[in-house]
């Protein structure tokens, strides 16, 4: 897992506090505040969850529970280049697990982690709707299909040089 220390800016905090004020008192305010907080910071660090809980006057456990329940929220920072490997049935049967292993080996991190320099993060997903291209990985929204583990290094090289 990435060992990055949380370093939010005053500008980000002001933006978060404005968002919380805008939704304060609304029923169901937590979800839109969490979405906006993740847009501001890129993920939901414990420090941000604490501010949200205190300012919305709800238990931190509730904020954490919602943040961990919904898959669109992340508690860890994401890399500049986000890699997602489909592990849905069609992709898995055609070797996406081997593609994922090759990515992990190449970047020296595990699925769910970010590289120490913050350049890459890896996640898995269930189905991206590209079963005809199985196995599939997506890097920054660009779909790569019909992959083998041998294809990984060449694809990552394009992003490593960036």
N, C-alpha and C positions, 0 to 999 in steps of 0.2 A: 504494500500500500504506500502511496505517496506520503512522505514525511514532512510535507510543506507546512510551515507554521502559518496560521491565519494572519493576514496583513491587509485588513480593509482600510480604505481611505476615508477621510472626513466627508468627502463628496458622496461616496457610496452610503455612508451612514445617514447623511442628510436626506438622500433619496429614499432610503428605507423608512426613515421616520416620517417623511411626507406621505409615503404610501400607507403606512400604518394609520396616520391621522385621517387620511381620506376614507379608510374603510372602518375606522373605529366606531363601534356601536352598531354596525351592520350585522345582521344574522349571517352566519357563514363567512365571516370576514377572514378566517384563517387561510382558506384555500387561495383566494386572490393575493393575499399578502405573501404567502409562501411562493407562489408563482413569480410575483414581482421581485421578491428577494433573490430567488434563483437567477432571474434575469440580470439583476444588479451584480451579484457576486459570482455567478457561474455555478454555484453549488450552495448548500445550506450548512455552513459550519456551525458548530455548537454555540459559538459566540452570537451569531445572528439569530439562532433559534431562541436563545435566552432573551435577547432584546424583544423579539416578537412576543414571547410569552409574557414578559413583564408589561409591555405596552398595551397588549390586548387583554391583560389581566386574566390569563388562562394558565393552567398548569403547564410547565415545561414538558412534562410527560405526554400531554395531549399534542403539543406541537411536534415532538419527536415521533409520536405514534403515527400521526398523519404523514409526516415527512418520510417515514420508513415504509408505510403501507403502500403508497402510490409510487409506481415505478418511474414516473416522470421526474421525481425528485432525487437528487443525489446529495449525499453527505460528504462526498470527497471531491476534491477539485478535478476537473477534467483537463486533459491536455489540449494544447493548441490544435493538434490533429486528433480527431476522435475516430477511433476504429471500432466498428461493430461487426461481429461475425454471427451470421445466422446459424442457429442450432436447431431450426425447425426440422421436421421429419425428412423432407426431401433433401435438404442440405446435409443433414447429419448422415443419412444413408450414403451420400456421395462423398463423404470425407471432410466435412467442415470441422470436425473435432481435430483432425490432423492439421488443417489450415490454422486453427486457433493455437495449437501447440507450437507451430512454426513461428507465428507472430510473437508469442510469449518468449520463445527462445531467442528470437532476433532482437527483441527490445529488452529482454531480461527483466520482465515484469509479468505478473499474472493477470488474468481477466479480473476486471474491477479495479485495477490499479492504474496509476499514472507514472511515467518515467520521472526520475528525480529532477530533471531539468524542465519538467512541465510541457515537454514537446508532444508527447503521445499519451493517450489513455486507451484502454481496451475494454470493451464490454461485449456481452453476448446478447442476442435477442432471439425470439422464437420464430417469427416469419416476417419477411419483408415483401412477400408477394411476388418474388422473382424465382419461383420454383423451377422454371424452365432453364434458368441459368445456374442451378445448383452445382456445387456449393458457392455461396456468395459472401463477400465481405464488402463493407461500405466504409470509405474513408472520406470524411468531411462531405458527405452527401453523394460522393461518386461511387457508383456500384461497379464492383469487379466480380465477374462470374466465371463459371466453369473452371474454378481454381484447383490447383494442387499445392501441396506444401512447398514445392520448388518455386512456385510463382511469387511467394511472399516477399523474399528479399528484394527482387526487382521492383515490386510495387512500392515497398517502403522506401527504397532509395530515392524515389522522386520527392518524398516528403522529408527525408533526412537532410537533403541538400538545401531545403527551404529555410 
